[in-house]
Amino acid sequence: MAKAHISLENGTKITVEGTPSEVAALIANFDKGTIAPKPEKKIAARKSTAKPGPIDLVSELIDGGFFKKPKELGAIKTALEEHGHYYPVTTLSPAVLRLVRKRQLRRIKDNKRWLYVE
């Protein structure tokens, strides 16, 4: 059995064993560059940076019991602002409507205004 020790530029050491013709062919392929070790890819761990959207934030208000009494969109906007989330009413309206369609909230019309309740 023939043996060959190969040291690469990055410090990797390879030992090859086989018949003399196999070892010679392998070393020739290394010299030609047809066999080259692939560099290891470092995979960086990604942190979840997804911020909660208006639907998630309104769902948190539902879980907290905010909608025990009927609330207007302005009250929802104010409650979110108290928690540091600023959204215009034009953004909150479709989000709250989606929650109504999912039956997480109900809405009641009172004097041409919609009120939202659990």
N, C-alpha and C positions, 0 to 999 in steps of 0.2 A: 504494500500500500504506500502510495506517495502522499506526502503532506505538504501543505503550503500555508504560510502565515501571511495575511495581508493586513496592513495598517492603513486606514484611510485618513484623509486630512482632518476630519472632525474627531479623530481619536478612536474611532470604532476599529476593533480588531476582529478579523475573520480567520478562522481556521478551516481549511478545505482538505478533505481526505478522499482518496479514490485511486483509481489506476493512474499511472503516470500520464497517459493520454488524456484522461478526463481532467486532471488537474491542469495540464498544459493548456487545454482548450479553454478552461474557465479563466485562467490567468490572461490568456490572449484576448478573451472577450472583455475583461476588465480594462486591459490596455487600450483596446479600440474604443471603449466607452459605450459598448452596446449593453453591458450590464453595469448599471450604476445604482447604488443604493438610493432609495428615495428619502429625502430628508423628512424627519418626523414633523408633522404639523401640530402646532400647539393650538389647542382649542381653548379659547378663553371662556370662562364661565360667565354667562350673561345673567345679569340681575333683571328681575322683572320690574320694568319701569312703567308698566301700564298704570295710568292714573284712572281712578274711577270716574265714569262719566255721569251726566245728570240723572240717568235712569238708576244707576247704582246708588247715587247719593239720595235720591228721593226714596228708594227702597229702604235705605237705612233709616230715614225718617219714619217710614211706615212701621218698621220693626221697633222703633223707639216709642211708638204710640202717639206720634204727632197728629195723626189723622183721626183721633177718637172723636173730635168735633169737626164739623165741616170747615174747610180752609179754602181761601181764594189763592190764585196764583201769586199774588203779591206777598201773601203770608209765607208761601213756600219759598219764594225768592229770598225773603228776609231771614227765614230759618237757615237756609243754606249759607247766606252771607255771614251769619253768626258763627258758623262752623268754618269760615274762611274760603268758601267756594262761591265765586261771583259768576253768575250766568244771567244774561238778559231774559226777560219774560218770553221773548220770541224763541228762545232755545228751550226753555222749560216747558212751554205749552205742548209741543209734540212729544216730549219725553213723558209727561204726565198722561197724555192721551194714550200712549203705548201701554202704560201701566193699567189704564182703565180697560183697554182691549184685552190685556192679559188677566183681567179680573182681580188685580191686586188692589185696585181702588175702584170706587164708584163715584159718579159725578151727578150732581143735582143742580138744576137750573133754578135760580132764585133772583127775581127782578132783573132779568137779562144778563146775569152773571153766573158763571159756573162755579160751584163749590165742590170740593173733593173730600171724600170721607172713606174710611175703611169699610 
